[in-house]
Amino acid sequence: MIKLDISMALFFYLFFSVVFILIAWSFFDLGTKLKTFSSDERYIWHCSICAHTYVDSKGEEISTCPRCGSYNQKKKAESASVKV
Ligand SMILES: [Zn+2]
C-alpha cells in the first residue's frame, strides 16, 4: 500500500479536481458563449434621441431607452423616436 499523509492526499484531490473542471469547461462552454453573444444583433438597440446603445432581450418592434425613456422602433430606415 502506498503511504500518503493527509495533506498530500488533499493536494492531489484538489489539483485533479481543478484540472478536470478546467478541461471540461474549455471543452464544452468556452467558445459557445462568446459566439452567441456577438451574433445576437437583433437585441442591440440604438436610441435616436440620446445616441445610447443598449441591450433589450425582448426582441419586440418598439423598445424603451433606459437612459432617456423615449421609444425606439426596430427598423433603421424609419427610426422615429417619440419623446414621452
Ligand atoms: Zn435614449
PDB file of the backbone (N, CA, C, O) and the ligand in Angstrom, with CONECT records:
HET     ZN  A 101       1
ATOM      1  N   MET A   1       0.837  -1.196   0.000  1.00  0.00           N
ATOM      2  CA  MET A   1       0.000   0.000   0.000  1.00  0.00           C
ATOM      3  C   MET A   1       0.876   1.251   0.000  1.00  0.00           C
ATOM      4  O   MET A   1       1.925   1.282   0.643  1.00  0.00           O
ATOM      5  N   ILE A   2       0.452   2.248  -0.702  1.00  0.00           N
ATOM      6  CA  ILE A   2       1.211   3.495  -0.775  1.00  0.00           C
ATOM      7  C   ILE A   2       0.919   4.331   0.449  1.00  0.00           C
ATOM      8  O   ILE A   2      -0.235   4.579   0.801  1.00  0.00           O
ATOM      9  N   LYS A   3       2.004   4.767   1.099  1.00  0.00           N
ATOM     10  CA  LYS A   3       1.815   5.626   2.277  1.00  0.00           C
ATOM     11  C   LYS A   3       1.653   7.062   1.811  1.00  0.00           C
ATOM     12  O   LYS A   3       2.456   7.567   1.026  1.00  0.00           O
ATOM     13  N   LEU A   4       0.600   7.719   2.304  1.00  0.00           N
ATOM     14  CA  LEU A   4       0.259   9.073   1.865  1.00  0.00           C
ATOM     15  C   LEU A   4      -0.313   9.821   3.058  1.00  0.00           C
ATOM     16  O   LEU A   4      -1.294   9.381   3.658  1.00  0.00           O
ATOM     17  N   ASP A   5       0.294  10.945   3.402  1.00  0.00           N
ATOM     18  CA  ASP A   5      -0.287  11.701   4.516  1.00  0.00           C
ATOM     19  C   ASP A   5      -1.459  12.535   4.027  1.00  0.00           C
ATOM     20  O   ASP A   5      -1.703  12.642   2.825  1.00  0.00           O
ATOM     21  N   ILE A   6      -2.176  13.118   4.964  1.00  0.00           N
ATOM     22  CA  ILE A   6      -3.464  13.743   4.638  1.00  0.00           C
ATOM     23  C   ILE A   6      -3.293  15.001   3.796  1.00  0.00           C
ATOM     24  O   ILE A   6      -4.151  15.305   2.968  1.00  0.00           O
ATOM     25  N   SER A   7      -2.194  15.745   3.993  1.00  0.00           N
ATOM     26  CA  SER A   7      -2.017  16.972   3.215  1.00  0.00           C
ATOM     27  C   SER A   7      -1.706  16.651   1.757  1.00  0.00           C
ATOM     28  O   SER A   7      -2.167  17.349   0.854  1.00  0.00           O
ATOM     29  N   MET A   8      -0.929  15.597   1.527  1.00  0.00           N
ATOM     30  CA  MET A   8      -0.615  15.222   0.145  1.00  0.00           C
ATOM     31  C   MET A   8      -1.869  14.682  -0.554  1.00  0.00           C
ATOM     32  O   MET A   8      -2.093  14.969  -1.730  1.00  0.00           O
ATOM     33  N   ALA A   9      -2.670  13.916   0.151  1.00  0.00           N
ATOM     34  CA  ALA A   9      -3.906  13.394  -0.438  1.00  0.00           C
ATOM     35  C   ALA A   9      -4.865  14.527  -0.778  1.00  0.00           C
ATOM     36  O   ALA A   9      -5.513  14.510  -1.824  1.00  0.00           O
ATOM     37  N   LEU A  10      -4.951  15.510   0.112  1.00  0.00           N
ATOM     38  CA  LEU A  10      -5.819  16.656  -0.152  1.00  0.00           C
ATOM     39  C   LEU A  10      -5.315  17.457  -1.351  1.00  0.00           C
ATOM     40  O   LEU A  10      -6.111  17.936  -2.159  1.00  0.00           O
ATOM     41  N   PHE A  11      -3.985  17.601  -1.467  1.00  0.00           N
ATOM     42  CA  PHE A  11      -3.419  18.315  -2.600  1.00  0.00           C
ATOM     43  C   PHE A  11      -3.754  17.616  -3.908  1.00  0.00           C
ATOM     44  O   PHE A  11      -4.167  18.270  -4.866  1.00  0.00           O
ATOM     45  N   PHE A  12      -3.587  16.324  -3.966  1.00  0.00           N
ATOM     46  CA  PHE A  12      -3.893  15.599  -5.200  1.00  0.00           C
ATOM     47  C   PHE A  12      -5.375  15.666  -5.548  1.00  0.00           C
ATOM     48  O   PHE A  12      -5.751  15.804  -6.712  1.00  0.00           O
ATOM     49  N   TYR A  13      -6.199  15.568  -4.523  1.00  0.00           N
ATOM     50  CA  TYR A  13      -7.643  15.632  -4.753  1.00  0.00           C
ATOM     51  C   TYR A  13      -8.042  16.985  -5.334  1.00  0.00           C
ATOM     52  O   TYR A  13      -8.791  17.042  -6.310  1.00  0.00           O
ATOM     53  N   LEU A  14      -7.550  18.077  -4.744  1.00  0.00           N
ATOM     54  CA  LEU A  14      -7.903  19.408  -5.235  1.00  0.00           C
ATOM     55  C   LEU A  14      -7.282  19.682  -6.605  1.00  0.00           C
ATOM     56  O   LEU A  14      -7.924  20.276  -7.471  1.00  0.00           O
ATOM     57  N   PHE A  15      -6.039  19.253  -6.801  1.00  0.00           N
ATOM     58  CA  PHE A  15      -5.352  19.515  -8.062  1.00  0.00           C
ATOM     59  C   PHE A  15      -6.059  18.834  -9.233  1.00  0.00           C
ATOM     60  O   PHE A  15      -6.305  19.469 -10.258  1.00  0.00           O
ATOM     61  N   PHE A  16      -6.383  17.570  -9.094  1.00  0.00           N
ATOM     62  CA  PHE A  16      -7.025  16.868 -10.201  1.00  0.00           C
ATOM     63  C   PHE A  16      -8.477  17.313 -10.393  1.00  0.00           C
ATOM     64  O   PHE A  16      -8.997  17.256 -11.507  1.00  0.00           O
ATOM     65  N   SER A  17      -9.127  17.752  -9.327  1.00  0.00           N
ATOM     66  CA  SER A  17     -10.477  18.298  -9.486  1.00  0.00           C
ATOM     67  C   SER A  17     -10.454  19.585 -10.302  1.00  0.00           C
ATOM     68  O   SER A  17     -11.276  19.772 -11.199  1.00  0.00           O
ATOM     69  N   VAL A  18      -9.511  20.472  -9.990  1.00  0.00           N
ATOM     70  CA  VAL A  18      -9.414  21.737 -10.715  1.00  0.00           C
ATOM     71  C   VAL A  18      -9.027  21.503 -12.166  1.00  0.00           C
ATOM     72  O   VAL A  18      -9.563  22.154 -13.063  1.00  0.00           O
ATOM     73  N   VAL A  19      -8.097  20.576 -12.407  1.00  0.00           N
ATOM     74  CA  VAL A  19      -7.681  20.272 -13.779  1.00  0.00           C
ATOM     75  C   VAL A  19      -8.857  19.706 -14.569  1.00  0.00           C
ATOM     76  O   VAL A  19      -9.066  20.071 -15.726  1.00  0.00           O
ATOM     77  N   PHE A  20      -9.612  18.827 -13.953  1.00  0.00           N
ATOM     78  CA  PHE A  20     -10.760  18.238 -14.648  1.00  0.00           C
ATOM     79  C   PHE A  20     -11.815  19.301 -14.950  1.00  0.00           C
ATOM     80  O   PHE A  20     -12.394  19.295 -16.036  1.00  0.00           O
ATOM     81  N   ILE A  21     -12.073  20.210 -14.013  1.00  0.00           N
ATOM     82  CA  ILE A  21     -13.077  21.255 -14.234  1.00  0.00           C
ATOM     83  C   ILE A  21     -12.630  22.199 -15.347  1.00  0.00           C
ATOM     84  O   ILE A  21     -13.443  22.597 -16.181  1.00  0.00           O
ATOM     85  N   LEU A  22     -11.345  22.561 -15.370  1.00  0.00           N
ATOM     86  CA  LEU A  22     -10.851  23.451 -16.417  1.00  0.00           C
ATOM     87  C   LEU A  22     -10.934  22.807 -17.795  1.00  0.00           C
ATOM     88  O   LEU A  22     -11.297  23.468 -18.768  1.00  0.00           O
ATOM     89  N   ILE A  23     -10.600  21.527 -17.883  1.00  0.00           N
ATOM     90  CA  ILE A  23     -10.666  20.839 -19.165  1.00  0.00           C
ATOM     91  C   ILE A  23     -12.117  20.730 -19.643  1.00  0.00           C
ATOM     92  O   ILE A  23     -12.412  20.970 -20.814  1.00  0.00           O
ATOM     93  N   ALA A  24     -13.014  20.369 -18.730  1.00  0.00           N
ATOM     94  CA  ALA A  24     -14.419  20.240 -19.114  1.00  0.00           C
ATOM     95  C   ALA A  24     -15.010  21.592 -19.504  1.00  0.00           C
ATOM     96  O   ALA A  24     -15.816  21.673 -20.431  1.00  0.00           O
ATOM     97  N   TRP A  25     -14.614  22.653 -18.800  1.00  0.00           N
ATOM     98  CA  TRP A  25     -15.146  23.993 -19.093  1.00  0.00           C
ATOM     99  C   TRP A  25     -14.669  24.468 -20.469  1.00  0.00           C
ATOM    100  O   TRP A  25     -15.461  24.989 -21.254  1.00  0.00           O
ATOM    101  N   SER A  26     -13.384  24.291 -20.759  1.00  0.00           N
ATOM    102  CA  SER A  26     -12.875  24.756 -22.042  1.00  0.00           C
ATOM    103  C   SER A  26     -13.397  23.896 -23.181  1.00  0.00           C
ATOM    104  O   SER A  26     -13.510  24.370 -24.311  1.00  0.00           O
ATOM    105  N   PHE A  27     -13.716  22.644 -22.901  1.00  0.00           N
ATOM    106  CA  PHE A  27     -14.193  21.764 -23.973  1.00  0.00           C
ATOM    107  C   PHE A  27     -15.646  22.035 -24.312  1.00  0.00           C
ATOM    108  O   PHE A  27     -16.012  22.007 -25.488  1.00  0.00           O
ATOM    109  N   PHE A  28     -16.480  22.295 -23.329  1.00  0.00           N
ATOM    110  CA  PHE A  28     -17.915  22.406 -23.590  1.00  0.00           C
ATOM    111  C   PHE A  28     -18.403  23.835 -23.756  1.00  0.00           C
ATOM    112  O   PHE A  28     -19.298  24.073 -24.566  1.00  0.00           O
ATOM    113  N   ASP A  29     -17.853  24.795 -23.025  1.00  0.00           N
ATOM    114  CA  ASP A  29     -18.566  26.048 -22.832  1.00  0.00           C
ATOM    115  C   ASP A  29     -17.814  27.300 -23.234  1.00  0.00           C
ATOM    116  O   ASP A  29     -18.440  28.348 -23.392  1.00  0.00           O
ATOM    117  N   LEU A  30     -16.523  27.246 -23.403  1.00  0.00           N
ATOM    118  CA  LEU A  30     -15.748  28.476 -23.520  1.00  0.00           C
ATOM    119  C   LEU A  30     -16.043  29.207 -24.823  1.00  0.00           C
ATOM    120  O   LEU A  30     -16.250  30.420 -24.800  1.00  0.00           O
ATOM    121  N   GLY A  31     -16.070  28.511 -25.961  1.00  0.00           N
ATOM    122  CA  GLY A  31     -16.243  29.191 -27.234  1.00  0.00           C
ATOM    123  C   GLY A  31     -17.686  29.516 -27.563  1.00  0.00           C
ATOM    124  O   GLY A  31     -17.943  30.445 -28.329  1.00  0.00           O
ATOM    125  N   THR A  32     -18.632  28.778 -27.008  1.00  0.00           N
ATOM    126  CA  THR A  32     -20.012  28.937 -27.440  1.00  0.00           C
ATOM    127  C   THR A  32     -20.632  30.212 -26.914  1.00  0.00           C
ATOM    128  O   THR A  32     -21.421  30.839 -27.620  1.00  0.00           O
ATOM    129  N   LYS A  33     -20.296  30.631 -25.665  1.00  0.00           N
ATOM    130  CA  LYS A  33     -20.954  31.801 -25.113  1.00  0.00           C
ATOM    131  C   LYS A  33     -20.503  33.074 -25.801  1.00  0.00           C
ATOM    132  O   LYS A  33     -21.300  33.997 -25.966  1.00  0.00           O
ATOM    133  N   LEU A  34     -19.246  33.146 -26.206  1.00  0.00           N
ATOM    134  CA  LEU A  34     -18.765  34.338 -26.889  1.00  0.00           C
ATOM    135  C   LEU A  34     -19.408  34.457 -28.260  1.00  0.00           C
ATOM    136  O   LEU A  34     -19.733  35.566 -28.685  1.00  0.00           O
ATOM    137  N   LYS A  35     -19.601  33.348 -28.963  1.00  0.00           N
ATOM    138  CA  LYS A  35     -20.200  33.399 -30.286  1.00  0.00           C
ATOM    139  C   LYS A  35     -21.675  33.774 -30.215  1.00  0.00           C
ATOM    140  O   LYS A  35     -22.150  34.542 -31.052  1.00  0.00           O
ATOM    141  N   THR A  36     -22.412  33.250 -29.235  1.00  0.00           N
ATOM    142  CA  THR A  36     -23.831  33.546 -29.172  1.00  0.00           C
ATOM    143  C   THR A  36     -24.072  34.993 -28.792  1.00  0.00           C
ATOM    144  O   THR A  36     -25.050  35.591 -29.240  1.00  0.00           O
ATOM    145  N   PHE A  37     -23.188  35.581 -27.960  1.00  0.00           N
ATOM    146  CA  PHE A  37     -23.411  36.970 -27.587  1.00  0.00           C
ATOM    147  C   PHE A  37     -23.142  37.885 -28.773  1.00  0.00           C
ATOM    148  O   PHE A  37     -23.886  38.845 -28.973  1.00  0.00           O
ATOM    149  N   SER A  38     -22.104  37.625 -29.568  1.00  0.00           N
ATOM    150  CA  SER A  38     -21.767  38.532 -30.650  1.00  0.00           C
ATOM    151  C   SER A  38     -22.718  38.384 -31.829  1.00  0.00           C
ATOM    152  O   SER A  38     -22.797  39.293 -32.655  1.00  0.00           O
ATOM    153  N   SER A  39     -23.452  37.262 -31.942  1.00  0.00           N
ATOM    154  CA  SER A  39     -24.318  37.077 -33.093  1.00  0.00           C
ATOM    155  C   SER A  39     -25.737  37.567 -32.844  1.00  0.00           C
ATOM    156  O   SER A  39     -26.546  37.587 -33.772  1.00  0.00           O
ATOM    157  N   ASP A  40     -26.062  37.962 -31.616  1.00  0.00           N
ATOM    158  CA  ASP A  40     -27.411  38.426 -31.317  1.00  0.00           C
ATOM    159  C   ASP A  40     -27.521  39.934 -31.527  1.00  0.00           C
ATOM    160  O   ASP A  40     -27.651  40.689 -30.564  1.00  0.00           O
ATOM    161  N   GLU A  41     -27.468  40.366 -32.774  1.00  0.00           N
ATOM    162  CA  GLU A  41     -27.529  41.799 -33.043  1.00  0.00           C
ATOM    163  C   GLU A  41     -28.956  42.319 -33.037  1.00  0.00           C
ATOM    164  O   GLU A  41     -29.163  43.532 -33.032  1.00  0.00           O
ATOM    165  N   ARG A  42     -29.943  41.435 -33.038  1.00  0.00           N
ATOM    166  CA  ARG A  42     -31.325  41.927 -33.013  1.00  0.00           C
ATOM    167  C   ARG A  42     -31.720  42.410 -31.631  1.00  0.00           C
ATOM    168  O   ARG A  42     -32.753  43.062 -31.487  1.00  0.00           O
ATOM    169  N   TYR A  43     -30.921  42.106 -30.600  1.00  0.00           N
ATOM    170  CA  TYR A  43     -31.201  42.577 -29.253  1.00  0.00           C
ATOM    171  C   TYR A  43     -30.489  43.880 -28.935  1.00  0.00           C
ATOM    172  O   TYR A  43     -30.711  44.452 -27.868  1.00  0.00           O
ATOM    173  N   ILE A  44     -29.645  44.361 -29.828  1.00  0.00           N
ATOM    174  CA  ILE A  44     -28.900  45.592 -29.583  1.00  0.00           C
ATOM    175  C   ILE A  44     -29.682  46.755 -30.179  1.00  0.00           C
ATOM    176  O   ILE A  44     -29.978  46.756 -31.374  1.00  0.00           O
ATOM    177  N   TRP A  45     -30.014  47.730 -29.368  1.00  0.00           N
ATOM    178  CA  TRP A  45     -30.806  48.878 -29.783  1.00  0.00           C
ATOM    179  C   TRP A  45     -29.940  50.120 -29.737  1.00  0.00           C
ATOM    180  O   TRP A  45     -29.003  50.210 -28.944  1.00  0.00           O
ATOM    181  N   HIS A  46     -30.263  51.081 -30.598  1.00  0.00           N
ATOM    182  CA  HIS A  46     -29.539  52.341 -30.645  1.00  0.00           C
ATOM    183  C   HIS A  46     -30.566  53.461 -30.574  1.00  0.00           C
ATOM    184  O   HIS A  46     -31.384  53.616 -31.481  1.00  0.00           O
ATOM    185  N   CYS A  47     -30.524  54.235 -29.509  1.00  0.00           N
ATOM    186  CA  CYS A  47     -31.502  55.309 -29.322  1.00  0.00           C
ATOM    187  C   CYS A  47     -31.189  56.455 -30.280  1.00  0.00           C
ATOM    188  O   CYS A  47     -30.040  56.875 -30.413  1.00  0.00           O
ATOM    189  N   SER A  48     -32.223  56.949 -30.940  1.00  0.00           N
ATOM    190  CA  SER A  48     -32.017  58.037 -31.889  1.00  0.00           C
ATOM    191  C   SER A  48     -32.130  59.404 -31.228  1.00  0.00           C
ATOM    192  O   SER A  48     -31.871  60.413 -31.884  1.00  0.00           O
ATOM    193  N   ILE A  49     -32.505  59.475 -29.966  1.00  0.00           N
ATOM    194  CA  ILE A  49     -32.575  60.751 -29.256  1.00  0.00           C
ATOM    195  C   ILE A  49     -31.264  61.031 -28.530  1.00  0.00           C
ATOM    196  O   ILE A  49     -30.647  62.074 -28.748  1.00  0.00           O
ATOM    197  N   CYS A  50     -30.834  60.115 -27.674  1.00  0.00           N
ATOM    198  CA  CYS A  50     -29.638  60.374 -26.870  1.00  0.00           C
ATOM    199  C   CYS A  50     -28.435  59.556 -27.347  1.00  0.00           C
ATOM    200  O   CYS A  50     -27.374  59.609 -26.726  1.00  0.00           O
ATOM    201  N   ALA A  51     -28.585  58.804 -28.437  1.00  0.00           N
ATOM    202  CA  ALA A  51     -27.495  58.012 -29.032  1.00  0.00           C
ATOM    203  C   ALA A  51     -26.929  56.995 -28.049  1.00  0.00           C
ATOM    204  O   ALA A  51     -25.736  56.692 -28.085  1.00  0.00           O
ATOM    205  N   HIS A  52     -27.771  56.472 -27.180  1.00  0.00           N
ATOM    206  CA  HIS A  52     -27.349  55.461 -26.210  1.00  0.00           C
ATOM    207  C   HIS A  52     -27.557  54.076 -26.813  1.00  0.00           C
ATOM    208  O   HIS A  52     -28.631  53.781 -27.337  1.00  0.00           O
ATOM    209  N   THR A  53     -26.541  53.233 -26.739  1.00  0.00           N
ATOM    210  CA  THR A  53     -26.635  51.865 -27.231  1.00  0.00           C
ATOM    211  C   THR A  53     -26.879  50.945 -26.041  1.00  0.00           C
ATOM    212  O   THR A  53     -26.125  50.959 -25.068  1.00  0.00           O
ATOM    213  N   TYR A  54     -27.947  50.140 -26.129  1.00  0.00           N
ATOM    214  CA  TYR A  54     -28.301  49.280 -25.010  1.00  0.00           C
ATOM    215  C   TYR A  54     -28.807  47.945 -25.533  1.00  0.00           C
ATOM    216  O   TYR A  54     -29.002  47.772 -26.736  1.00  0.00           O
ATOM    217  N   VAL A  55     -29.017  47.008 -24.623  1.00  0.00           N
ATOM    218  CA  VAL A  55     -29.459  45.659 -24.975  1.00  0.00           C
ATOM    219  C   VAL A  55     -30.854  45.447 -24.406  1.00  0.00           C
ATOM    220  O   VAL A  55     -31.068  45.589 -23.202  1.00  0.00           O
ATOM    221  N   ASP A  56     -31.800  45.107 -25.271  1.00  0.00           N
ATOM    222  CA  ASP A  56     -33.149  44.734 -24.839  1.00  0.00           C
ATOM    223  C   ASP A  56     -33.424  43.349 -25.393  1.00  0.00           C
ATOM    224  O   ASP A  56     -33.579  43.187 -26.603  1.00  0.00           O
ATOM    225  N   SER A  57     -33.486  42.364 -24.539  1.00  0.00           N
ATOM    226  CA  SER A  57     -33.564  40.985 -24.998  1.00  0.00           C
ATOM    227  C   SER A  57     -34.966  40.541 -25.346  1.00  0.00           C
ATOM    228  O   SER A  57     -35.167  39.377 -25.691  1.00  0.00           O
ATOM    229  N   LYS A  58     -35.952  41.433 -25.268  1.00  0.00           N
ATOM    230  CA  LYS A  58     -37.308  41.019 -25.592  1.00  0.00           C
ATOM    231  C   LYS A  58     -37.496  40.863 -27.098  1.00  0.00           C
ATOM    232  O   LYS A  58     -38.300  40.037 -27.532  1.00  0.00           O
ATOM    233  N   GLY A  59     -36.780  41.631 -27.895  1.00  0.00           N
ATOM    234  CA  GLY A  59     -36.839  41.488 -29.344  1.00  0.00           C
ATOM    235  C   GLY A  59     -38.140  41.942 -29.948  1.00  0.00           C
ATOM    236  O   GLY A  59     -38.579  41.368 -30.945  1.00  0.00           O
ATOM    237  N   GLU A  60     -38.779  42.956 -29.383  1.00  0.00           N
ATOM    238  CA  GLU A  60     -40.043  43.439 -29.918  1.00  0.00           C
ATOM    239  C   GLU A  60     -39.791  44.537 -30.950  1.00  0.00           C
ATOM    240  O   GLU A  60     -38.646  44.879 -31.245  1.00  0.00           O
ATOM    241  N   GLU A  61     -40.890  45.088 -31.497  1.00  0.00           N
ATOM    242  CA  GLU A  61     -40.761  46.130 -32.510  1.00  0.00           C
ATOM    243  C   GLU A  61     -40.384  47.465 -31.892  1.00  0.00           C
ATOM    244  O   GLU A  61     -39.638  48.238 -32.493  1.00  0.00           O
ATOM    245  N   ILE A  62     -40.891  47.745 -30.699  1.00  0.00           N
ATOM    246  CA  ILE A  62     -40.646  49.024 -30.039  1.00  0.00           C
ATOM    247  C   ILE A  62     -39.983  48.757 -28.691  1.00  0.00           C
ATOM    248  O   ILE A  62     -40.422  47.897 -27.928  1.00  0.00           O
ATOM    249  N   SER A  63     -38.915  49.511 -28.412  1.00  0.00           N
ATOM    250  CA  SER A  63     -38.209  49.347 -27.151  1.00  0.00           C
ATOM    251  C   SER A  63     -38.054  50.710 -26.481  1.00  0.00           C
ATOM    252  O   SER A  63     -37.980  51.741 -27.149  1.00  0.00           O
ATOM    253  N   THR A  64     -38.009  50.693 -25.171  1.00  0.00           N
ATOM    254  CA  THR A  64     -37.857  51.921 -24.400  1.00  0.00           C
ATOM    255  C   THR A  64     -36.402  52.108 -24.019  1.00  0.00           C
ATOM    256  O   THR A  64     -35.760  51.191 -23.507  1.00  0.00           O
ATOM    257  N   CYS A  65     -35.886  53.302 -24.272  1.00  0.00           N
ATOM    258  CA  CYS A  65     -34.499  53.602 -23.929  1.00  0.00           C
ATOM    259  C   CYS A  65     -34.375  53.714 -22.416  1.00  0.00           C
ATOM    260  O   CYS A  65     -35.155  54.439 -21.799  1.00  0.00           O
ATOM    261  N   PRO A  66     -33.414  53.016 -21.793  1.00  0.00           N
ATOM    262  CA  PRO A  66     -33.279  53.106 -20.336  1.00  0.00           C
ATOM    263  C   PRO A  66     -32.702  54.434 -19.861  1.00  0.00           C
ATOM    264  O   PRO A  66     -32.841  54.769 -18.684  1.00  0.00           O
ATOM    265  N   ARG A  67     -32.060  55.196 -20.735  1.00  0.00           N
ATOM    266  CA  ARG A  67     -31.454  56.449 -20.300  1.00  0.00           C
ATOM    267  C   ARG A  67     -32.435  57.610 -20.382  1.00  0.00           C
ATOM    268  O   ARG A  67     -32.630  58.324 -19.398  1.00  0.00           O
ATOM    269  N   CYS A  68     -33.065  57.811 -21.558  1.00  0.00           N
ATOM    270  CA  CYS A  68     -33.909  58.985 -21.733  1.00  0.00           C
ATOM    271  C   CYS A  68     -35.396  58.631 -21.742  1.00  0.00           C
ATOM    272  O   CYS A  68     -36.227  59.534 -21.649  1.00  0.00           O
ATOM    273  N   GLY A  69     -35.754  57.371 -21.847  1.00  0.00           N
ATOM    274  CA  GLY A  69     -37.146  56.973 -21.767  1.00  0.00           C
ATOM    275  C   GLY A  69     -37.927  57.119 -23.047  1.00  0.00           C
ATOM    276  O   GLY A  69     -39.152  57.001 -23.011  1.00  0.00           O
ATOM    277  N   SER A  70     -37.292  57.370 -24.181  1.00  0.00           N
ATOM    278  CA  SER A  70     -38.010  57.504 -25.441  1.00  0.00           C
ATOM    279  C   SER A  70     -38.182  56.141 -26.093  1.00  0.00           C
ATOM    280  O   SER A  70     -37.439  55.198 -25.821  1.00  0.00           O
ATOM    281  N   TYR A  71     -39.185  56.066 -26.962  1.00  0.00           N
ATOM    282  CA  TYR A  71     -39.473  54.815 -27.652  1.00  0.00           C
ATOM    283  C   TYR A  71     -38.689  54.750 -28.956  1.00  0.00           C
ATOM    284  O   TYR A  71     -38.598  55.740 -29.682  1.00  0.00           O
ATOM    285  N   ASN A  72     -38.120  53.577 -29.254  1.00  0.00           N
ATOM    286  CA  ASN A  72     -37.355  53.382 -30.472  1.00  0.00           C
ATOM    287  C   ASN A  72     -37.968  52.255 -31.277  1.00  0.00           C
ATOM    288  O   ASN A  72     -38.324  51.208 -30.737  1.00  0.00           O
ATOM    289  N   GLN A  73     -38.087  52.483 -32.582  1.00  0.00           N
ATOM    290  CA  GLN A  73     -38.576  51.436 -33.467  1.00  0.00           C
ATOM    291  C   GLN A  73     -37.423  50.592 -33.960  1.00  0.00           C
ATOM    292  O   GLN A  73     -36.271  51.024 -33.955  1.00  0.00           O
ATOM    293  N   LYS A  74     -37.749  49.367 -34.392  1.00  0.00           N
ATOM    294  CA  LYS A  74     -36.711  48.434 -34.783  1.00  0.00           C
ATOM    295  C   LYS A  74     -36.120  48.770 -36.149  1.00  0.00           C
ATOM    296  O   LYS A  74     -34.913  48.628 -36.345  1.00  0.00           O
ATOM    297  N   LYS A  75     -36.950  49.213 -37.098  1.00  0.00           N
ATOM    298  CA  LYS A  75     -36.465  49.469 -38.450  1.00  0.00           C
ATOM    299  C   LYS A  75     -35.537  50.679 -38.463  1.00  0.00           C
ATOM    300  O   LYS A  75     -35.856  51.730 -37.909  1.00  0.00           O
ATOM    301  N   LYS A  76     -34.385  50.511 -39.105  1.00  0.00           N
ATOM    302  CA  LYS A  76     -33.399  51.581 -39.101  1.00  0.00           C
ATOM    303  C   LYS A  76     -33.789  52.703 -40.068  1.00  0.00           C
ATOM    304  O   LYS A  76     -33.424  53.856 -39.840  1.00  0.00           O
ATOM    305  N   ALA A  77     -34.528  52.389 -41.152  1.00  0.00           N
ATOM    306  CA  ALA A  77     -34.898  53.411 -42.127  1.00  0.00           C
ATOM    307  C   ALA A  77     -35.928  54.354 -41.542  1.00  0.00           C
ATOM    308  O   ALA A  77     -35.911  55.551 -41.828  1.00  0.00           O
ATOM    309  N   GLU A  78     -36.833  53.820 -40.718  1.00  0.00           N
ATOM    310  CA  GLU A  78     -37.861  54.653 -40.121  1.00  0.00           C
ATOM    311  C   GLU A  78     -37.640  54.787 -38.623  1.00  0.00           C
ATOM    312  O   GLU A  78     -38.567  54.579 -37.839  1.00  0.00           O
ATOM    313  N   SER A  79     -36.443  55.125 -38.225  1.00  0.00           N
ATOM    314  CA  SER A  79     -36.116  55.143 -36.802  1.00  0.00           C
ATOM    315  C   SER A  79     -36.623  56.427 -36.149  1.00  0.00           C
ATOM    316  O   SER A  79     -35.841  57.292 -35.752  1.00  0.00           O
ATOM    317  N   ALA A  80     -37.921  56.529 -36.049  1.00  0.00           N
ATOM    318  CA  ALA A  80     -38.529  57.697 -35.429  1.00  0.00           C
ATOM    319  C   ALA A  80     -38.699  57.457 -33.942  1.00  0.00           C
ATOM    320  O   ALA A  80     -39.221  56.421 -33.532  1.00  0.00           O
ATOM    321  N   SER A  81     -38.271  58.387 -33.153  1.00  0.00           N
ATOM    322  CA  SER A  81     -38.408  58.256 -31.706  1.00  0.00           C
ATOM    323  C   SER A  81     -39.431  59.244 -31.198  1.00  0.00           C
ATOM    324  O   SER A  81     -39.519  60.370 -31.688  1.00  0.00           O
ATOM    325  N   VAL A  82     -40.198  58.827 -30.225  1.00  0.00           N
ATOM    326  CA  VAL A  82     -41.241  59.656 -29.645  1.00  0.00           C
ATOM    327  C   VAL A  82     -40.845  59.947 -28.201  1.00  0.00           C
ATOM    328  O   VAL A  82     -40.697  59.037 -27.386  1.00  0.00           O
ATOM    329  N   LYS A  83     -40.681  61.211 -27.907  1.00  0.00           N
ATOM    330  CA  LYS A  83     -40.314  61.603 -26.545  1.00  0.00           C
ATOM    331  C   LYS A  83     -41.547  61.550 -25.646  1.00  0.00           C
ATOM    332  O   LYS A  83     -42.604  62.068 -26.006  1.00  0.00           O
ATOM    333  N   VAL A  84     -41.412  60.929 -24.484  1.00  0.00           N
ATOM    334  CA  VAL A  84     -42.534  60.797 -23.557  1.00  0.00           C
ATOM    335  C   VAL A  84     -42.552  61.986 -22.618  1.00  0.00           C
ATOM    336  O   VAL A  84     -43.421  62.075 -21.751  1.00  0.00           O
TER     337      VAL A  84
HETATM  338 ZN    ZN A 101     -32.287  57.387 -25.342  1.00  0.00          ZN2+
END
